[in-house]
Amino acid sequence: MKNQRDSVITSKDKLQVENTRPVWFDIIAKDINISKKKIKIGLVNVDAIVDSDIPEQLNALHPQVEITSIHFERVNESLKWNDFFPEWNNEDEEKYGRPRTIPMPLLTPTLKNYKDLNVVMAMVPCGEKEGIRDVFGLQVNLVVANLAVENGWFTESDSHRKVYVVFVGSCGPMVEIFRCDDLLMHQGEYWVYRPDLKKLKQKMLMPLGSCQIAPGYSETGNEIWRQPFLPQSSDPMKHNNTIDIPKLAYVTVLHSSEAHVCGAIVLAQSILQTGKTIFQPIDLLLLADESISPESIRGLKAAGWKVKRIQHIQNAKNNAYNYSKLRIWQLTMYDKIIFIDSNLLVVQNMDSLFTYPQLSASPNDRRALFNSGLLIVEPSHCMFEYMMNKTSKVVQGDDQGFLNEIFTWWHRLPSGVNYLKSAYQLINEKYEVLEDVYAVHYFGWKPWMCYRDYDCNWDLQDHHVIASDTAHQLWWQVHDTLPKELQSHCALTRQINERLVKMRKLAKDASLPDGHWKIEIKDPRKDEASFRLD
């Protein structure tokens, strides 16, 4: 006996059938010539639906459609989200075990049965907290994404094949995988997408969870990743004009005060000094709210930043936190950006990071979350609106906690990409910076808020875990390459100088064993500070 989805409607005339066709199908049918062939629909997790109108909808589409159920082994129910995104102490995968995997139908011998699909339709499970950090939900989203890529990827004979994705469920698909920019319709519990297959394939080439470092583009599909960013010839005069060169930018944000203006100026210098690996221009863009003075703006522009004024975004639940970093998703004049906090210093060229998809980041020390100090982002107005609608619902304080609730599935870059200046990351008793570092992230008191002579975090015992004279000196080396007029933006204020004097006295009274409080201060800014108002 044929099941309900394989039966053919015989009791209704053609007009009545058309009137019962679901809206999602009409949207898809507009782009597909249904008079010449049947529309092939693959069903993912649809057999599990109870009390749904989907079987009736699919029955109403016969004989225009051909239905195939996608079979895959469900991920082990004993596995939890932390099994894929664990806390990491080390990047030695051989020592800490191989990463977990999630079964995919494309790895089975039945792959040939799932070819030439026009539509992939899936029921989205809604477990855990509205589907967030639900392992089976992740599996369903990945199964759908892989099927879409496999059935629609460009070939010489069929370079513009369209594949559509239909999700059913109150939670909807994962925004980390299916972009709101590709959404054609959202009505009730139905979501219809026409995915950008190039972007989707790039995401599917990345590792499953944070327990495995995202490999470089040369290891995971050089033909997909490199082509959009590098022309076939290294000679700009021989550039193939048919290649769409994306617009790229390094971006930072200054808000609430001018405390980090100096850091942003030195950050720009560090980016410019590390050079470029690709010839097309990469902008340096700085977003500044009303707290940044015209004088500082002139200095930032002189350092190399293009400056765009913004209004700050306040945390809806706690005014102590500022969500202005979310503004980077509004920069749709760029295809991709690398966001860098102003308290980072670039020490090696990192242009190759532009080949990674959203959202790629380094882990936050020994935790299972990513650090928001350096992010690979693909700007999108609808993604910005989505996040703004979540600011009053997500119970998190700062932007890092908030973004970790939005992007629960993310790609893990090596810790050296965003090298956290802490005792956990530094080696030996000298607290030296490890090799193979791309950017140093300065925690605690920033170098420009200390005397040049040493890292003033040594003056506070509870700050010793983030103190490093080597990292401190590295920052000042870049500072010293600035023109004198830009160095003036890093002068000490009277208030900061008084704070440094007080900290040194406390360290001396406590006889802290590191002995930094004994060092004679030769920083000329110390004497100049009494003449500089706060």
C-alpha positions as CSV (number, residue, x, y, z in Angstrom):
1,M,0.0,0.0,0.0
2,K,1.3,3.5,-0.9
3,N,1.7,5.8,2.0
4,Q,-0.2,9.1,2.2
5,R,2.6,11.1,0.6
6,D,2.7,8.8,-2.5
7,S,-1.0,8.8,-3.2
8,V,-2.5,10.8,-6.0
9,I,-5.5,13.2,-5.6
10,T,-8.4,11.9,-7.7
11,S,-11.4,13.3,-5.9
12,K,-10.7,17.0,-6.6
13,D,-10.5,18.9,-9.8
14,K,-7.5,20.8,-10.9
15,L,-8.8,24.2,-9.7
16,Q,-9.6,22.9,-6.3
17,V,-6.1,21.4,-6.0
18,E,-4.5,24.7,-6.9
19,N,-6.6,26.4,-4.3
20,T,-5.3,24.1,-1.6
21,R,-1.6,24.4,-2.6
22,P,0.5,25.8,0.2
23,V,1.9,29.3,-0.1
24,W,5.5,28.1,0.3
25,F,5.1,25.9,-2.8
26,D,3.7,28.8,-4.9
27,I,6.8,30.9,-4.1
28,I,9.1,28.1,-5.2
29,A,7.0,27.1,-8.2
30,K,7.4,30.6,-9.7
31,D,11.1,29.9,-10.3
32,I,10.8,26.3,-11.5
33,N,9.2,25.3,-14.8
34,I,6.8,22.7,-13.4
35,S,5.2,22.0,-16.8
36,K,8.4,20.1,-17.9
37,K,9.3,18.1,-14.9
38,K,8.3,17.2,-11.4
39,I,9.6,19.1,-8.4
40,K,11.7,16.8,-6.3
41,I,11.3,17.3,-2.5
42,G,13.5,15.7,0.1
43,L,11.9,15.4,3.6
44,V,14.1,15.6,6.7
45,N,12.7,14.7,10.0
46,V,9.2,15.0,8.6
47,D,8.2,11.4,9.4
48,A,8.3,12.3,13.1
49,I,5.5,15.0,12.7
50,V,2.3,14.4,14.7
51,D,-0.9,16.4,14.2
52,S,0.6,18.3,11.2
53,D,-1.0,19.5,8.0
54,I,2.2,18.7,6.0
55,P,1.1,15.3,4.7
56,E,-2.1,16.9,3.4
57,Q,-0.2,19.7,1.8
58,L,2.1,17.3,0.0
59,N,-0.7,15.1,-1.1
60,A,-2.4,18.2,-2.6
61,L,0.7,18.8,-4.8
62,H,0.6,15.5,-6.7
63,P,1.3,14.9,-9.5
64,Q,3.5,18.0,-9.6
65,V,6.0,16.7,-7.0
66,E,8.1,13.7,-6.3
67,I,8.7,13.0,-2.6
68,T,11.8,11.3,-1.1
69,S,12.3,10.7,2.6
70,I,15.9,11.4,3.7
71,H,17.2,8.7,6.0
72,F,20.0,9.4,8.4
73,E,21.2,8.0,11.7
74,R,20.1,10.3,14.5
75,V,22.9,11.6,16.7
76,N,23.4,9.8,20.0
77,E,20.9,11.2,22.5
78,S,23.5,11.0,25.2
79,L,25.6,13.6,23.6
80,K,25.2,17.1,24.8
81,W,26.2,20.5,23.4
82,N,29.3,20.7,25.6
83,D,30.5,17.5,23.9
84,F,31.0,19.5,20.7
85,F,31.8,22.9,22.4
86,P,33.9,21.9,25.4
87,E,36.1,23.9,27.7
88,W,39.6,23.8,26.2
89,N,42.9,23.9,28.1
90,N,45.0,23.0,25.1
91,E,45.0,22.9,21.3
92,D,46.7,19.5,21.2
93,E,43.9,17.4,19.6
94,E,46.0,14.2,19.7
95,K,46.3,14.6,23.5
96,Y,42.7,15.5,24.2
97,G,41.0,13.2,21.7
98,R,39.4,13.4,18.3
99,P,36.4,15.7,17.9
100,R,32.8,14.3,18.0
101,T,31.0,13.8,14.8
102,I,27.3,14.0,13.8
103,P,25.9,11.4,11.3
104,M,25.1,12.8,7.9
105,P,23.1,11.1,5.1
106,L,25.6,12.2,2.5
107,L,28.1,9.8,4.1
108,T,25.9,6.8,3.4
109,P,25.7,4.5,0.4
110,T,22.2,5.9,-0.3
111,L,23.6,9.2,-1.5
112,K,22.5,8.5,-5.1
113,N,18.9,8.5,-3.9
114,Y,19.2,12.1,-2.8
115,K,20.4,13.6,-6.1
116,D,18.6,16.4,-8.1
117,L,16.4,17.6,-5.3
118,N,14.8,21.0,-5.9
119,V,13.5,21.4,-2.4
120,V,14.7,20.2,1.0
121,M,11.9,20.3,3.6
122,A,12.6,19.8,7.3
123,M,10.8,19.8,10.6
124,V,12.9,21.8,13.1
125,P,13.0,20.3,16.6
126,C,12.6,22.7,19.4
127,G,14.4,21.2,22.3
128,E,16.4,22.8,25.1
129,K,15.9,26.6,25.4
130,E,13.7,27.3,22.3
131,G,16.1,25.2,20.2
132,I,19.3,26.9,21.4
133,R,22.2,24.5,21.9
134,D,20.1,21.5,21.0
135,V,22.3,18.8,19.4
136,F,19.5,17.1,17.4
137,G,18.4,20.5,16.2
138,L,22.0,21.2,15.0
139,Q,22.0,17.9,13.2
140,V,18.8,18.6,11.3
141,N,20.1,22.0,10.2
142,L,23.4,20.5,9.1
143,V,21.7,17.7,7.2
144,V,19.5,20.2,5.3
145,A,22.5,22.5,4.6
146,N,24.6,19.6,3.2
147,L,21.7,18.4,1.1
148,A,21.2,21.8,-0.4
149,V,24.9,22.2,-1.2
150,E,25.1,18.7,-2.7
151,N,22.1,19.2,-4.9
152,G,22.7,22.7,-6.0
153,W,26.4,23.2,-6.3
154,F,27.6,24.7,-9.5
155,T,28.9,22.6,-12.3
156,E,29.9,23.5,-15.9
157,S,26.6,22.0,-17.3
158,D,24.3,23.4,-14.6
159,S,25.9,26.6,-13.1
160,H,22.7,28.3,-11.9
161,R,20.7,25.4,-10.4
162,K,18.3,26.6,-7.7
163,V,17.7,24.7,-4.5
164,Y,15.1,25.8,-1.9
165,V,14.8,25.0,1.7
166,V,11.6,24.9,3.7
167,F,11.7,24.7,7.5
168,V,8.6,23.9,9.6
169,G,8.5,24.7,13.3
170,S,8.0,27.4,15.8
171,C,11.7,27.8,16.5
172,G,12.8,28.2,12.9
173,P,16.3,27.3,11.5
174,M,19.6,28.3,13.0
175,V,20.5,31.8,12.0
176,E,24.2,30.8,12.2
177,I,23.7,28.5,9.2
178,F,20.8,29.9,7.2
179,R,21.1,33.6,6.6
180,C,18.1,35.9,6.9
181,D,19.3,37.5,3.7
182,D,18.3,34.3,1.9
183,L,14.8,34.2,3.4
184,L,12.0,34.4,0.8
185,M,9.1,33.9,3.1
186,H,8.2,33.5,6.8
187,Q,4.6,32.8,7.5
188,G,3.5,31.2,10.8
189,E,5.7,28.1,11.3
190,Y,6.9,28.0,7.7
191,W,10.3,29.5,6.6
192,V,11.3,29.4,2.9
193,Y,14.9,30.0,1.9
194,R,16.9,30.1,-1.3
195,P,20.4,29.7,0.1
196,D,23.5,31.3,-1.3
197,L,25.2,28.0,-2.0
198,K,28.7,29.4,-2.1
199,K,28.4,30.8,1.4
200,L,26.6,27.8,2.6
201,K,29.2,25.4,1.3
202,Q,32.0,27.4,2.9
203,K,30.3,26.9,6.3
204,M,29.8,23.2,5.7
205,L,33.5,22.8,5.0
206,M,34.3,24.0,8.6
207,P,34.6,21.7,11.6
208,L,31.5,20.8,13.6
209,G,32.3,22.2,17.0
210,S,34.9,24.2,18.9
211,C,36.9,21.1,19.9
212,Q,38.4,21.2,16.4
213,I,40.3,24.2,15.0
214,A,38.9,25.6,11.8
215,P,41.5,24.7,9.1
216,G,42.8,27.2,6.5
217,Y,41.1,27.6,3.2
218,S,43.9,25.7,1.4
219,E,43.0,22.6,3.4
220,T,39.2,22.8,2.9
221,G,38.3,23.8,-0.6
222,N,40.9,26.2,-2.1
223,E,38.8,26.5,-5.3
224,I,35.9,27.9,-3.3
225,W,37.6,30.1,-0.8
226,R,40.5,31.6,-2.7
227,Q,38.9,32.5,-6.0
228,P,36.5,35.2,-4.6
229,F,39.4,36.9,-2.8
230,L,42.4,36.5,-5.2
231,P,42.4,36.9,-9.0
232,Q,43.8,34.1,-11.1
233,S,46.9,36.3,-11.8
234,S,48.9,38.1,-9.1
235,D,49.4,40.9,-11.6
236,P,46.7,43.5,-11.2
237,M,47.0,44.5,-14.9
238,K,46.1,40.9,-15.9
239,H,43.1,40.8,-13.5
240,N,40.1,39.0,-14.9
241,N,37.3,41.5,-14.7
242,T,34.6,38.8,-14.5
243,I,35.7,37.9,-10.9
244,D,33.7,39.8,-8.3
245,I,36.3,41.2,-5.9
246,P,34.6,41.6,-2.5
247,K,34.8,44.7,-0.4
248,L,36.7,44.1,2.9
249,A,37.5,46.1,6.0
250,Y,39.2,45.9,9.4
251,V,36.8,47.6,11.8
252,T,36.9,48.8,15.4
253,V,34.5,50.7,17.6
254,L,35.0,53.5,20.1
255,H,32.2,54.4,22.5
256,S,31.4,55.9,25.9
257,S,34.7,57.6,26.4
258,E,38.0,58.5,24.8
259,A,40.0,56.1,27.0
260,H,40.8,53.9,24.0
261,V,41.6,56.5,21.3
262,C,45.3,55.9,21.8
263,G,44.8,52.1,21.5
264,A,42.9,52.6,18.2
265,I,45.7,54.7,16.8
266,V,48.3,52.1,17.6
267,L,46.0,49.3,16.3
268,A,45.8,51.0,12.9
269,Q,49.6,51.4,12.8
270,S,50.0,47.7,13.7
271,I,47.7,46.6,10.8
272,L,49.4,48.9,8.3
273,Q,52.9,47.6,9.4
274,T,52.0,44.0,8.9
275,G,51.3,44.7,5.2
276,K,49.0,43.0,2.8
277,T,48.8,39.6,1.2
278,I,46.2,40.5,-1.4
279,F,46.4,43.5,-3.7
280,Q,42.8,44.9,-3.6
281,P,42.4,47.6,-1.0
282,I,41.2,46.7,2.5
283,D,39.7,49.6,4.4
284,L,40.3,50.5,8.0
285,L,37.0,51.7,9.4
286,L,36.4,53.1,12.9
287,L,32.9,53.6,14.3
288,A,32.8,56.4,16.9
289,D,29.9,57.7,19.0
290,E,29.4,61.2,20.3
291,S,31.9,60.8,23.2
292,I,34.8,61.0,20.7
293,S,35.9,64.6,20.3
294,P,36.7,66.3,16.9
295,E,40.4,66.5,17.9
296,S,40.5,62.7,18.5
297,I,38.7,62.1,15.2
298,R,41.4,64.1,13.4
299,G,44.1,62.0,15.0
300,L,42.3,58.7,14.2
301,K,42.0,59.8,10.6
302,A,45.6,60.7,10.4
303,A,46.5,57.2,11.8
304,G,44.7,55.6,8.8
305,W,41.1,55.1,10.0
306,K,38.1,56.1,8.0
307,V,35.6,57.3,10.6
308,K,31.9,56.8,10.7
309,R,29.8,58.4,13.4
310,I,27.3,56.2,15.2
311,Q,24.7,56.4,18.0
312,H,25.6,54.1,20.9
313,I,23.3,51.2,21.7
314,Q,22.5,50.7,25.3
315,N,21.8,47.3,26.9
316,A,18.0,47.2,27.3
317,K,18.3,45.6,30.8
318,N,21.5,47.1,32.2
319,N,22.8,50.6,31.3
320,A,26.3,49.6,32.5
321,Y,26.8,47.7,29.2
322,N,27.0,49.0,25.7
323,Y,26.0,47.1,22.6
324,S,27.4,49.5,20.1
325,K,29.6,46.6,18.7
326,L,26.4,45.3,17.0
327,R,26.6,48.3,14.6
328,I,29.2,46.4,12.7
329,W,26.5,44.3,11.1
330,Q,25.1,47.5,9.6
331,L,28.2,47.9,7.4
332,T,26.7,46.3,4.4
333,M,28.9,48.3,2.1
334,Y,31.4,45.5,2.9
335,D,31.1,41.8,2.1
336,K,33.1,40.8,5.1
337,I,34.9,42.5,7.9
338,I,37.4,41.6,10.6
339,F,36.3,43.3,13.8
340,I,39.2,44.0,16.2
341,D,38.8,45.6,19.6
342,S,41.0,48.7,20.1
343,N,43.0,47.0,22.9
344,L,44.5,44.5,20.5
345,L,47.8,44.7,18.6
346,V,48.3,43.0,15.3
347,V,51.7,41.4,15.1
348,Q,51.4,39.3,11.9
349,N,49.4,39.8,8.7
350,M,45.9,38.3,9.1
351,D,44.3,39.1,5.7
352,S,43.8,35.4,5.1
353,L,41.1,35.5,7.9
354,F,38.8,37.1,5.4
355,T,38.4,33.7,3.8
356,Y,36.6,32.4,6.9
357,P,32.8,32.6,7.2
358,Q,30.7,34.2,9.8
359,L,31.0,33.7,12.7
360,S,34.7,32.7,13.2
361,A,36.5,33.6,16.5
362,S,39.0,32.4,19.0
363,P,38.0,30.7,22.3
364,N,37.8,32.8,25.5
365,D,40.6,31.5,27.5
366,R,39.6,28.2,29.2
367,R,35.9,28.5,28.6
368,A,33.6,27.1,25.9
369,L,32.7,30.5,24.6
370,F,34.3,32.6,22.0
371,N,36.1,35.9,22.7
372,S,34.4,38.9,21.0
373,G,37.6,40.9,20.7
374,L,38.2,39.6,17.2
375,L,35.4,38.4,15.0
376,I,34.9,37.5,11.3
377,V,31.5,39.0,10.4
378,E,29.4,39.3,7.3
379,P,27.3,42.5,7.6
380,S,23.6,42.2,7.1
381,H,20.8,44.6,7.9
382,C,18.3,41.9,8.7
383,M,20.8,40.2,11.0
384,F,21.3,43.5,12.8
385,E,17.5,43.8,13.3
386,Y,17.3,40.2,14.4
387,M,19.9,40.9,17.2
388,M,18.3,44.1,18.2
389,N,15.0,42.3,18.7
390,K,16.8,39.9,21.0
391,T,18.5,42.5,23.2
392,S,15.6,42.6,25.5
393,K,15.1,38.8,25.6
394,V,18.6,37.4,26.0
395,V,19.6,37.5,29.6
396,Q,23.3,38.4,29.2
397,G,25.3,41.5,30.3
398,D,28.1,42.5,28.0
399,D,28.3,42.2,24.2
400,Q,30.4,39.0,24.5
401,G,27.8,37.1,26.5
402,F,25.0,38.3,24.2
403,L,26.8,37.3,21.0
404,N,27.5,33.9,22.4
405,E,23.8,33.4,22.8
406,I,23.1,34.5,19.2
407,F,25.9,32.5,17.6
408,T,25.9,29.2,19.5
409,W,27.4,27.4,16.5
410,W,30.7,29.1,15.6
411,H,34.0,28.3,14.0
412,R,37.0,28.1,16.2
413,L,40.2,29.9,15.2
414,P,43.5,29.1,16.9
415,S,44.0,31.0,20.1
416,G,47.0,32.7,18.6
417,V,44.7,34.7,16.3
418,N,43.3,36.5,19.4
419,Y,46.1,35.9,21.9
420,L,44.8,36.7,25.4
421,K,47.4,38.3,27.6
422,S,47.1,36.1,30.6
423,A,49.1,33.6,32.6
424,Y,47.2,30.8,30.9
425,Q,48.5,31.8,27.5
426,L,52.0,33.0,28.5
427,I,55.0,30.7,29.0
428,N,57.8,30.4,31.6
429,E,58.6,32.7,34.5
430,K,59.3,35.6,32.2
431,Y,55.7,35.6,30.9
432,E,56.9,35.8,27.4
433,V,54.5,35.8,24.4
434,L,54.4,32.6,22.5
435,E,55.4,32.3,18.9
436,D,52.9,32.0,16.1
437,V,50.7,34.9,17.4
438,Y,48.7,37.1,15.1
439,A,47.2,39.6,17.6
440,V,47.8,40.2,21.3
441,H,44.7,41.1,23.4
442,Y,45.6,43.4,26.3
443,F,43.6,42.7,29.5
444,G,43.6,44.8,32.6
445,W,45.4,48.1,32.6
446,K,46.3,48.9,29.0
447,P,49.9,49.8,28.0
448,W,49.1,53.4,27.3
449,M,47.6,53.6,30.8
450,C,50.9,52.5,32.4
451,Y,54.4,53.9,32.4
452,R,56.5,52.8,29.5
453,D,59.0,51.2,32.0
454,Y,56.9,48.1,32.8
455,D,53.4,46.6,32.8
456,C,51.6,48.3,35.7
457,N,49.4,45.2,36.2
458,W,52.3,44.0,38.3
459,D,51.4,46.6,40.9
460,L,48.2,44.8,41.7
461,Q,48.7,41.3,43.0
462,D,45.3,40.0,41.6
463,H,46.4,41.3,38.2
464,H,49.6,39.3,38.0
465,V,47.9,36.7,35.8
466,I,47.5,39.3,33.1
467,A,50.9,41.0,33.5
468,S,53.6,40.7,30.9
469,D,56.6,43.0,30.3
470,T,57.2,41.3,27.0
471,A,53.7,42.0,25.7
472,H,53.9,45.5,27.2
473,Q,57.2,46.3,25.3
474,L,55.7,44.9,22.1
475,W,53.0,47.5,22.1
476,W,55.4,50.3,22.8
477,Q,57.6,49.3,19.9
478,V,54.7,49.9,17.5
479,H,53.8,53.1,19.3
480,D,57.3,54.5,18.8
481,T,56.9,54.2,15.0
482,L,54.1,56.7,15.0
483,P,54.6,60.4,14.0
484,K,55.2,62.6,17.1
485,E,51.8,64.4,16.6
486,L,50.0,61.0,16.9
487,Q,52.0,60.0,19.9
488,S,50.5,62.9,21.8
489,H,47.2,61.1,21.9
490,C,48.9,58.6,24.2
491,A,50.0,61.1,26.8
492,L,49.2,60.5,30.5
493,T,46.5,62.5,32.1
494,R,46.9,63.9,35.6
495,Q,44.3,61.4,36.9
496,I,46.0,58.4,35.4
497,N,49.4,59.5,36.7
498,E,48.0,59.9,40.2
499,R,46.5,56.4,40.0
500,L,49.9,54.9,38.9
501,V,51.7,56.6,41.8
502,K,49.1,55.2,44.2
503,M,49.4,51.7,42.7
504,R,53.2,51.7,43.0
505,K,53.0,52.8,46.6
506,L,50.5,50.0,47.4
507,A,52.9,47.5,45.7
508,K,55.8,48.9,47.7
509,D,53.9,48.7,51.0
510,A,53.0,45.1,50.3
511,S,56.6,44.3,49.2
512,L,55.3,42.4,46.2
513,P,58.0,39.8,45.3
514,D,58.1,40.6,41.6
515,G,59.9,43.9,42.5
516,H,58.5,46.0,39.7
517,W,57.7,48.8,42.2
518,K,61.5,49.3,42.6
519,I,62.0,50.2,39.0
520,E,63.0,53.8,38.4
521,I,60.4,55.5,36.2
522,K,62.0,57.2,33.2
523,D,58.9,57.6,31.1
524,P,58.8,61.3,30.1
525,R,55.1,61.3,30.1
526,K,55.2,61.2,33.9
527,D,56.5,64.7,34.1
528,E,54.2,66.0,31.4
529,A,51.1,64.5,33.1
530,S,50.8,67.3,35.6
531,F,50.3,69.8,32.7
532,R,47.6,67.7,31.0
533,L,44.1,68.0,32.1
534,D,41.7,65.0,32.3
